Each structure stands twice: as structure tokens, then as C-alpha cells.
Amino acid sequence: MKLHQLNGYIQKIYLVEYDHGLLLLDGCCKPDVSLLRHFIEQQLGRPFNDLKLVVVTHMHPDHAGAAHKLRALTGCQIASANIDTPWYRGLNGLLMYLIDVVLTVWVAGRLNKPAKNVLYPMRLKPDVLLNDNDLLPGFEEWQVLTTPGHTDRDLSLWHKPSHKVYVADLIVQVKKRFAPPYPVFHPNKYRASLARIKDLLPNALWLAHVGEVSLREADYQHMMTVSPTKPKTPWRTTKLKCKQLLIRTR
């Protein structure tokens, strides 16, 4: 196994190379398709259709945005959590989707990246549904861990031979300290997921927006301490700010 780490539009891209095929640990942003194609064909010297499996850990634009396009171009399979209901559903889902798209472009601007089209299908159509402790089809060194909290369907991927885990957005870094992500829709599940990763005693973690890191006991304790006890979502944040503004104007 050889892990290639590329700098995507707003996140790290983890491309895993085997002789029999390529595995993408997350679905990237829509603008990352050309970067991936160039790297696979020019740097690895392999055909683009050597990409066999794309895992979507959750439905945000920087984790699911390129999945359908990659399947159309390469014939790869898409794998994601076995959840019956789509993440973006109804009017609230549409508004949440639009907020997530705008936030993606905003983050790109903060990273001095140009604004690009990051629109992607609101509903994922996976080929493979993943349950807790499943092995990735065709890449059985990797075990699926359900780690919800950031959303209701977050997955982490444990590479058992190296005892390292790709945790996607379960952990981020803010002001040089490890921290919970934003949003956190399910606080109790989030803390349980964090504890699950800690209990594995991994040799290292791969974070979607940082790279490979090793966490200390103090890092886990800090995240547990600062993790929200109530859902921390765009809706609640907006309501709180409106309430604060109303109080100030009285």
C-alpha cells in the first residue's frame, strides 16, 4: 500500500495505490477531478480507470462533490454509509446544501483559492452500502468504522496493517489545537465516536484538512472538554446571532 496525499481545493486528498487498483478515501470537491486525473495519469503513469473505489465519508461538498463525476469518467464504484434517508432532504435540506456550497467557496477564498463551481448532486447514489466493521470491497486491509456526530453518517477508515485511521472531519485544527468540527449535529454521538478512535490507540490519524497527525491524551481530553453539549449547526448559530442582535438593538 502506498498512500499519496494531494492538496485539493480546500481539503487533503488521500489516494491509496495498490498494484490491482486505486482507492480514494473520500469524494473530494468537484474541482479536484482534473487534479486527480493529472496525478494518476502523469505522475503514477496509470490509466484513470485504475481508480476502482471512492468512499464518501459524509455528504459535504469537499467529501462527496467529485464522486459521481469520477464514477462517470472511470467506472469506479462509490461506497458510503448504509443510511436510508438522504442527508439533504426537503426544504431545510436544500437550504443546508446551499449553505454548505457557499461555505466551501468561502473557505477556498480564505485559502487564497479562486472561486469555482462546487455544485454537485444533493443525493448520492452509491454502489456499495457500508456498515460498521465492514471491509472495503477489493481493499480488505481497510475496515469501516461508523463515527457519527459531525453528521448522522460519518465514516472513518482504519488501515489495520499500519494501525492508522482516516477520520475525515471528526477532528479539525483550530489555532494550532485539535478541535471538534463545525457543525456538530449529534453531540453525544460525536463524543462517543471520538472515544472510539481514542480507544483504538492508533499509531496516527489522517485528518481531511490537516494531514497525518499523532494525538496525545491531552489532545483528546481538550476535544472532549470543548465539544458542544447541544447541536452546533448553521440554523442554531443563525438563531443565536439574531437573538443577540435583537437584544443589542433594544
Secondary structure, 3 states (H helix, E strand, C coil): CEEEEEECCCCEEEEEEECCEEEECCCCCCCHHHHHHHHHHHHCCCCHHHEEEEEECCCCHHHHCCHHHHHHHHCCEEEEECCCCCCCCHHHHHHHHHHHHHHHHHHHHHCCCCCCCCCCCCCCCCCEEECCCCEECCEEEEEEEECCCCCCCCEEEEECCCCEEEEECCCEEECCEEECCCCECCHHHHHHHHHHHHHHCCCEEEECCCEEECCCHHHHHHHHHHCCCCCECHHHHHHHHHHHHHHHHC
